[in-house]
């Protein structure tokens, strides 16, 4: 039920004093890439500082499922609707194949425990020939789509013509008026008057530089990519899977335009490591996801796992993204905490942030619900 009225986009605080002289974006994932792209649309170039490589973490390992209306009635509802629209526009305007297409989405009950007979076959796509005991439609091509996150992230940065530098950000330089004048990078300093913190689950590290940033934690998610034995249809699946041990799991499967199947799930709460390149999946998680794929289709049972990986979803203390001005530091902005909807909401986040930076307010989506200042003086239990 809607209990909160979203303020007009015209109500963003702050005013524009003109374009920033130099913008540094910390983080080369979908959020940083989107910010760079939409800043470029407003005539502002940016420098992206990334510790490992563009899309080396969750933006390179996410599934890329997009839903128009699944967040209606929540704070993120308007953001998601705008971003779903932008994804369709980007698929046409970027001039690169980013794996975008409209899809139909099914909720499936799948049982590979041998305790329930498969009985749901009628009306399902032919490739779904596994142990399916129930099915219902969750969305169709008018409301659901998909994109390849890594391809999109790299395409946005290329289109933005942003400078990219592999570097570790170690701090922010503020003048006596608490205005940003630079960032500390690998023992040196990079001058700028605007900084965007878009470091995903590592954003919490920036609290040592900017106390106005809230605590950001991460949840580990595992995934595999399977090459089927034969082509499969354009479907995304949300499964309730009872595995061979009788345990209930909730994996998700996205058939991709390149012919592969992306399967994810097995979330766990473990500390976020400092090095993104050290994040790996476990054999147990990969085996569980492979079992789910095999249970739903013989084409996946006979397929080959070509990638096994893991990443961390960034979580804010209250479960709502953090987007806007960092309290207590002029010229500092933040965008993180999108959880599993970072790819969906990336473009609209980048667009709104770029508008806020350059024009002092947003045009399409209000950021009031995502204001970092909402955490001032409040305490939350970390997840």
KOLDRENRO-989496 format. One record per residue (C-alpha): residue in three letters; x negated, y, z; chain. Coordinates in pm, 1 decimal, decimal comma. Each point is the difference from the previous one (the first is absolute). Layout:
// KOLDRENRO-989496
   rest       east      north         up   kette
    ALA          X          Y          Z       A
...
//
This chain:
// KOLDRENRO-989496
   rest       east      north         up   kette
    UNK        0,0        0,0        0,0       A
    UNK     -125,4      348,5      -84,6       A
    UNK      -63,9      184,5      324,7       A
    UNK     -253,8      255,3     -111,9       A
    UNK       51,6      281,2     -245,3       A
    UNK     -297,8       50,4     -229,1       A
    UNK      -88,7      364,9      -24,8       A
    UNK      -21,3      180,6     -330,2       A
    UNK     -329,2      -22,9     -184,2       A
    UNK       -3,4      379,0        5,0       A
    UNK      -41,1      -13,8      379,1       A
    UNK     -363,0     -109,3       -4,3       A
    UNK     -204,6      213,3      234,0       A
    UNK     -296,5      194,7     -124,9       A
    UNK      -46,4      225,7     -299,4       A
    UNK     -229,3       -3,5     -298,1       A
    UNK     -294,3      238,2      -20,9       A
    UNK      -93,6     -134,1     -341,2       A
    UNK     -179,6     -310,0     -119,3       A
    UNK     -267,2     -149,3      225,8       A
    UNK     -358,2       52,7     -109,2       A
    UNK     -111,2     -358,8       52,2       A
    UNK      196,3     -308,4      105,9       A
    UNK     -165,8     -311,3      139,2       A
    UNK      210,2     -315,9       25,7       A
    UNK     -123,1     -264,8      243,0       A
    UNK      118,1     -335,2     -131,8       A
    UNK       24,1     -154,0     -346,2       A
    UNK      324,0     -194,5       35,0       A
    UNK      343,9       65,2     -147,3       A
    UNK       69,3      295,0      232,9       A
    UNK     -326,2      179,1      -72,3       A
    UNK       30,7      -75,9     -371,3       A
    UNK      356,0      133,1      -11,6       A
    UNK     -102,3      316,8      183,3       A
    UNK     -286,5       53,4     -244,9       A
    UNK      229,4      -52,2     -298,9       A
    UNK      271,2      238,6      112,4       A
    UNK     -254,9      258,4      111,2       A
    UNK     -137,8      -12,2     -353,4       A
    UNK      351,0       59,7     -133,7       A
    UNK       -4,4      323,8      199,1       A
    UNK     -339,4       99,0     -137,1       A
    UNK     -211,9     -113,1      295,1       A
    UNK     -289,9     -243,0      -37,0       A
    UNK     -113,8     -212,4      291,0       A
    UNK     -290,0     -205,7      126,5       A
    UNK       86,5     -348,8      125,0       A
    UNK     -232,2     -148,8      259,9       A
    UNK       36,9     -376,8       33,0       A
    UNK     -204,3     -227,8      223,7       A
    UNK       -1,6     -309,4     -222,3       A
    UNK      179,4       34,0     -336,5       A
    UNK      325,5      126,7     -146,6       A
    UNK      288,8     -228,9      103,9       A
    UNK     -238,8     -228,5      188,0       A
    UNK      241,8      -55,8      289,7       A
    UNK      379,9      -31,8       11,6       A
    UNK       56,0      203,9     -316,7       A
    UNK     -189,7     -266,0     -190,7       A
    UNK      159,8     -295,2      175,0       A
    UNK      363,4      104,2       44,6       A
    UNK      288,1     -148,9     -195,1       A
    UNK      146,4      311,9     -158,1       A
    UNK      370,6      -68,8       52,6       A
    UNK      217,0      310,5      -48,5       A
    UNK      354,1       55,1      126,2       A
    UNK      218,2      302,5      -65,0       A
    UNK      244,8      -24,2      287,9       A
    UNK     -127,2     -246,7      259,5       A
    UNK      -91,3      282,9      237,4       A
    UNK      319,7      200,4      -35,2       A
    UNK      117,8      119,0      341,0       A
    UNK     -356,6       12,4      133,1       A
    UNK     -240,9      290,9       21,3       A
    UNK     -182,1     -137,2     -303,8       A
    UNK      314,5      -30,4     -214,4       A
    UNK      -38,4      324,4     -200,1       A
    UNK     -375,8      -59,4      -33,2       A
    UNK       58,4     -347,3     -145,1       A
    UNK      264,4      116,8     -245,0       A
    UNK     -225,1      276,3     -129,8       A
    UNK     -297,8     -233,0      -20,3       A
    UNK      195,5     -268,5     -186,5       A
    UNK       81,6      266,6     -258,1       A
    UNK     -363,8      110,3      -19,3       A
    UNK     -121,3     -356,4      -56,4       A
    UNK      217,5      -19,9     -311,5       A
    UNK     -134,3      334,7     -120,2       A
    UNK     -361,4     -100,7       63,0       A
    UNK       44,9     -323,5     -194,9       A
    UNK       73,3      214,9     -304,7       A
    UNK     -233,1      293,7       56,6       A
    UNK     -325,7     -157,1      119,6       A
    UNK      -65,1     -171,0     -330,9       A
    UNK     -135,1     -312,6      167,5       A
    UNK      151,2     -339,9       69,9       A
    UNK       50,4       -4,6      375,5       A
    UNK      216,7     -311,9       10,3       A
    UNK      323,3      194,6       38,1       A
    UNK      330,1     -162,0      -85,4       A
    UNK      352,9      -29,8      133,9       A
    UNK       80,4     -328,2      176,4       A
    UNK      282,9     -195,6      156,0       A
    UNK      -39,8     -101,2      363,4       A
    UNK      130,5     -308,2      178,4       A
    UNK       20,3     -111,2      361,9       A
    UNK      -63,9     -373,4       17,5       A
    UNK       31,8     -265,0      267,5       A
    UNK     -271,9     -254,2      -68,4       A
    UNK      -62,3     -325,5      184,3       A
    UNK     -306,5     -216,4      -47,2       A
    UNK       39,9     -180,3      334,1       A
    UNK      216,1     -274,6     -149,6       A
    UNK      274,1       75,5      251,7       A
    UNK      239,2      166,1     -243,8       A
    UNK       95,0     -102,5     -350,2       A
    UNK      -56,8      254,6     -276,5       A
    UNK      339,5       93,2     -135,0       A
    UNK      -28,9      349,0     -150,0       A
    UNK      -90,3      -19,0     -368,4       A
    UNK      295,7      145,4     -186,5       A
    UNK      -49,8      357,9     -108,8       A
    UNK     -370,1       10,5       85,7       A
    UNK     -274,7       73,0     -253,4       A
    UNK     -126,5     -322,6     -153,2       A
    UNK     -346,1       26,8      151,1       A
    UNK      143,9      -10,5      354,1       A
    UNK       35,0     -377,7       11,9       A
    UNK     -124,3      -67,6      353,9       A
    UNK      153,9      -82,6      337,2       A
    UNK      244,8      290,5        2,3       A
    UNK      304,7      -35,6      223,1       A
    UNK      142,7      351,0      -29,1       A
    UNK      -31,9      313,9     -210,1       A
    UNK      144,2      347,9      -32,2       A
    UNK      -82,5      309,6     -200,7       A
    UNK     -172,8      281,7      188,4       A
    UNK      -54,0      237,7     -290,6       A
    UNK       -7,5       27,5     -375,8       A
    UNK     -182,6      195,1     -267,0       A
    UNK      189,2      317,2       83,2       A
    UNK     -133,5       10,3      356,4       A
    UNK     -316,1     -215,7        9,8       A
    UNK     -331,9       16,3     -181,4       A
    UNK     -364,5      -89,0       45,1       A
    UNK     -341,7      140,4      -77,1       A
    UNK     -358,7     -123,9       31,7       A
    UNK     -136,4      210,8      289,9       A
    UNK     -367,8      -12,5      -93,7       A
    UNK       64,1       92,2     -362,9       A
    UNK      229,0      285,6      101,6       A
    UNK     -242,2      138,4      258,4       A
    UNK     -286,2        6,9     -249,1       A
    UNK      219,4      146,2     -275,0       A
    UNK      113,4      285,2      225,3       A
    UNK     -358,1       93,1       87,1       A
    UNK     -105,7      -17,2     -364,4       A
    UNK      291,1      221,8     -104,8       A
    UNK      -82,1      245,6      278,3       A
    UNK     -359,5       20,4     -122,7       A
    UNK      -97,3        0,9      364,5       A
    UNK     -361,0      -30,4      105,1       A
    UNK      -54,0     -324,7      191,5       A
    UNK     -291,3      -55,7      233,0       A
    UNK      -81,0     -306,1      207,6       A
    UNK      -73,1      139,2      343,3       A
    UNK       83,4      -34,6      366,6       A
    UNK      174,3      298,6      155,2       A
    UNK     -134,3       61,0      349,3       A
    UNK      179,3      314,4      109,2       A
    UNK      174,6      325,2      -86,2       A
    UNK     -160,6      343,3       31,2       A
    UNK      219,6      276,7      144,2       A
    UNK      -78,7      367,0       42,6       A
    UNK       75,2      206,9      310,1       A
    UNK      361,9       39,3     -108,1       A
    UNK       45,9     -377,7      -30,8       A
    UNK        8,3       20,7     -379,9       A
    UNK     -156,6     -271,7     -214,9       A
    UNK     -330,8      100,3     -159,8       A
    UNK     -138,1     -340,3      -90,3       A
    UNK      -38,3     -369,9       69,7       A
    UNK     -297,6     -187,7      136,6       A
    UNK     -105,1     -267,8     -246,3       A
    UNK     -283,1     -251,0       43,0       A
    UNK     -208,1      239,1      207,5       A
    UNK       69,7      300,9     -221,1       A
    UNK      284,3      244,6      -47,1       A
    UNK      244,3       54,7     -285,4       A
    UNK      157,6      345,3       -8,2       A
    UNK      377,8       26,3      -40,7       A
    UNK      291,3      201,4      131,1       A
    UNK      254,7     -281,2      -18,4       A
    UNK      -25,9     -361,4      107,5       A
    UNK      247,5     -284,3      -45,2       A
    UNK      -32,3     -297,4      234,8       A
    UNK      139,4     -299,9     -188,4       A
    UNK     -199,0     -283,4      152,2       A
    UNK      278,8     -249,9       56,1       A
    UNK      -53,5     -212,4      313,4       A
    UNK     -336,8      170,8       52,2       A
    UNK      164,1      341,0       44,0       A
    UNK      -24,3      -40,8      376,9       A
    UNK     -376,1       48,0      -28,2       A
    UNK       66,2      361,3      -95,9       A
    UNK      151,4       71,7      343,3       A
    UNK     -354,8       61,2      121,9       A
    UNK      -26,3      284,4     -253,3       A
    UNK      357,7      130,0       11,1       A
    UNK      181,8      -65,4      331,0       A
    UNK      333,8       88,7     -161,2       A
    UNK       -3,5     -329,1     -190,3       A
    UNK      212,9     -271,8      167,0       A
    UNK     -112,2     -354,9       70,2       A
    UNK       24,5     -220,2     -308,6       A
    UNK      -22,6     -377,2       26,7       A
    UNK        2,5     -277,5     -259,7       A
    UNK      172,3     -332,1      -58,0       A
    UNK     -183,0     -264,3     -197,0       A
    UNK      182,3     -153,7     -295,6       A
    UNK     -117,2     -290,3     -214,3       A
    UNK       62,3      -69,6     -367,1       A
    UNK      -92,3     -230,1     -283,9       A
    UNK       28,0       30,5     -376,7       A
    UNK      102,2     -312,6     -188,6       A
    UNK      -33,4      -75,3     -370,1       A
    UNK      306,4     -214,8      -84,2       A
    UNK      -24,0     -303,7     -224,4       A
    UNK      253,3      166,3     -235,5       A
    UNK      149,4      351,1      -25,9       A
    UNK      249,1      107,2      266,2       A
    UNK      278,3      259,8       -4,2       A
    UNK        6,6      363,6      111,8       A
    UNK      129,9      -60,7      350,7       A
    UNK      -96,0      110,2      348,9       A
    UNK       88,6     -241,5      279,0       A
    UNK       52,4       52,4      371,9       A
    UNK       -0,6     -342,0      159,7       A
    UNK      107,4     -162,4      321,9       A
    UNK     -225,8     -302,3      -20,0       A
    UNK       12,1     -297,5      232,2       A
    UNK     -335,7     -163,3      -55,9       A
    UNK     -107,8     -361,2       30,7       A
    UNK      -56,1       46,5      373,1       A
    UNK      350,0      134,9       50,6       A
    UNK     -119,4      357,1       63,4       A
    UNK      191,4      290,8     -149,2       A
    UNK     -203,9      248,2     -203,6       A
    UNK       96,7      308,3     -201,0       A
    UNK     -234,1       19,3     -299,1       A
    UNK       57,6      223,0     -301,0       A
    UNK      -78,7      -87,0     -361,4       A
    UNK      -33,5      241,4     -290,4       A
    UNK      -33,0     -133,2     -354,1       A
    UNK     -227,4      243,9     -182,9       A
    UNK       -3,7      107,7     -366,3       A
    UNK     -348,7     -148,1      -43,1       A
    UNK      146,9     -346,8       57,4       A
    UNK     -122,8      -46,7      356,3       A
    UNK      199,2      -29,7      321,6       A
    UNK      -90,2      207,3      304,9       A
    UNK      103,3     -161,4      330,9       A
    UNK      -36,9      179,6      333,5       A
    UNK       90,0      -29,8      366,8       A
    UNK     -155,2     -148,5      314,0       A
    UNK      -28,1      333,6      181,0       A
    UNK     -208,4       12,4      316,0       A
    UNK     -105,9      261,1      252,7       A
    UNK     -378,6        1,6       13,8       A
    UNK     -239,9      295,4       30,2       A
    UNK      -88,2      192,1     -314,9       A
    UNK     -369,9      -52,5      -82,6       A
    UNK     -220,0      297,5      -84,6       A
    UNK     -100,6     -140,4     -338,4       A
    UNK      284,4      -49,1     -252,2       A
    UNK     -212,3     -247,0     -193,8       A
    UNK      -17,5     -231,2      302,0       A
    UNK      374,9      -69,3       -8,1       A
    UNK       73,2     -354,0     -114,3       A
    UNK      294,7     -233,8       10,4       A
    UNK        0,8     -322,3      199,1       A
    UNK       28,0     -342,3     -157,8       A
    UNK      307,1      -71,7      214,9       A
    UNK      182,5      312,4     -120,6       A
    UNK      -87,2      -70,0     -361,4       A
    UNK      116,1     -361,5       31,6       A
    UNK      331,4      113,5      147,9       A
    UNK       60,5      241,6     -286,6       A
    UNK      -99,5     -261,5     -255,6       A
    UNK      245,9     -244,5      155,9       A
    UNK      278,5      257,5      -29,0       A
    UNK      -74,3       55,7     -366,4       A
    UNK       -8,5     -371,6      -70,6       A
    UNK      331,6      -45,6      180,4       A
    UNK      180,1      247,6     -222,4       A
    UNK     -133,9     -105,6     -341,6       A
    UNK     -178,1     -295,2     -157,4       A
    UNK     -183,1      249,0     -223,0       A
    UNK     -165,7      141,9      309,3       A
    UNK      -53,4     -341,0      158,6       A
    UNK     -198,5      -92,4     -310,6       A
    UNK     -162,9      342,2      -20,1       A
    UNK     -340,2      123,8      110,5       A
    UNK      -80,5      242,9      281,3       A
    UNK     -227,6      258,8     -158,9       A
    UNK      -17,3      247,8      286,3       A
    UNK       20,2      -22,3      379,3       A
    UNK       -9,5      328,0      191,4       A
    UNK      119,2      209,5      293,5       A
    UNK       51,8      364,6       86,2       A
    UNK      134,0      221,7      279,3       A
    UNK      325,1      195,7       -5,9       A
    UNK      -30,1      342,4      170,1       A
    UNK      251,2       49,9      282,4       A
    UNK       88,5      320,0      182,9       A
    UNK      102,8       -6,0      368,1       A
    UNK      370,1       40,5      -85,1       A
    UNK        4,7     -194,7     -326,8       A
    UNK       60,0      309,9     -213,8       A
    UNK     -264,2      133,6     -242,2       A
    UNK     -215,1      293,6      107,2       A
    UNK      -15,7      263,6     -273,5       A
    UNK      -81,3      368,0       30,2       A
    UNK     -220,9      252,9      175,4       A
    UNK     -226,2     -119,2      279,1       A
    UNK       81,9      203,4      312,7       A
    UNK     -279,9      222,0      123,0       A
    UNK     -205,1       14,4     -319,8       A
    UNK       72,8      235,2     -289,1       A
    UNK      -57,0     -166,8     -335,7       A
    UNK       22,5     -356,5      133,8       A
    UNK      269,2     -234,4     -131,0       A
    UNK       83,4     -364,6       58,8       A
    UNK      197,3     -272,4     -176,3       A
    UNK       14,9     -353,4      139,2       A
    UNK      214,0     -250,5      190,8       A
    UNK      209,6     -124,0     -293,4       A
    UNK      -21,2     -364,8      111,5       A
    UNK      105,1     -241,6     -277,8       A
    UNK      155,6      281,1     -208,0       A
    UNK     -320,3      188,5      -79,7       A
    UNK       -0,4      -87,3     -368,7       A
    UNK      365,6       90,5      -42,2       A
    UNK      -27,4      329,2      188,1       A
    UNK     -348,3       97,0     -116,6       A
    UNK       94,3      221,9     -296,1       A
    UNK      266,1      202,5      184,2       A
    UNK     -234,6       37,0      297,8       A
    UNK     -275,8      130,2     -225,2       A
    UNK      237,5      233,4     -181,0       A
    UNK      140,9      147,9      321,1       A
    UNK     -342,6       35,9      158,0       A
    UNK     -136,9      175,8     -308,3       A
    UNK      292,4      241,2        2,0       A
    UNK      -48,8       70,6      370,6       A
    UNK     -371,7       65,5      -48,6       A
    UNK       31,5      224,0     -304,7       A
    UNK      343,1      160,7       35,5       A
    UNK       57,0      -13,0      375,0       A
    UNK      321,1     -204,0      -27,2       A
    UNK      141,3     -300,4     -181,9       A
    UNK      250,6        1,5     -284,8       A
    UNK      146,0     -350,0      -15,8       A
    UNK      -33,3     -167,8      340,5       A
    UNK        0,2      148,0      348,0       A
    UNK     -295,3     -102,0      214,0       A
    UNK      161,3      105,4      327,1       A
    UNK       62,8     -360,2      111,8       A
    UNK     -366,9      -85,1      -60,7       A
    UNK     -157,3      303,2      169,2       A
    UNK     -311,1     -103,8      199,0       A
    UNK       96,7      257,7      264,2       A
    UNK      280,2     -229,5      117,9       A
    UNK     -256,0     -193,8      203,0       A
    UNK     -123,5      299,7      197,4       A
    UNK       42,5      -71,9      369,7       A
    UNK      162,1     -339,6      -61,2       A
    UNK     -131,8     -344,6       78,5       A
    UNK       68,9     -313,1     -201,1       A
    UNK      -96,5     -359,9       50,2       A
    UNK     -221,6     -116,7     -281,9       A
    UNK      119,1     -301,6     -194,3       A
//
